[in-house]
Amino acid sequence: MEAAIDDLMDKIKAIAQGPNAELLRKLVDVLYEQAAPREEYDEEPFSAEDLAAIQEGEEAFKRGEFISLEEYVEERGL
């Protein structure tokens, strides 16, 4: 378990110093909020459909099918 945490921390540090640092921060914020125990949420934060969508997104990312956060923001006029 310790080695897995060390590996994860190394990856987080590398991403946090790159162009996707802001995206990482937002993703971590979302996951952290879901991990916080709240009565109004189910104990299982992601449904089977959520997990399938996440996996589909990861596979699309591996195929290079993505746009940067900056491109997304620009396209949406945010």
Buried (B, 14 or more C-beta within 10 A) or exposed (E): EEEEEEEEEEEEEEBEEEEBEEBBEEEEEEEEEEEEEEEEEEEEEEEEEEEEEEEEEEEEEEEEEEEEBEEEEEEEEE
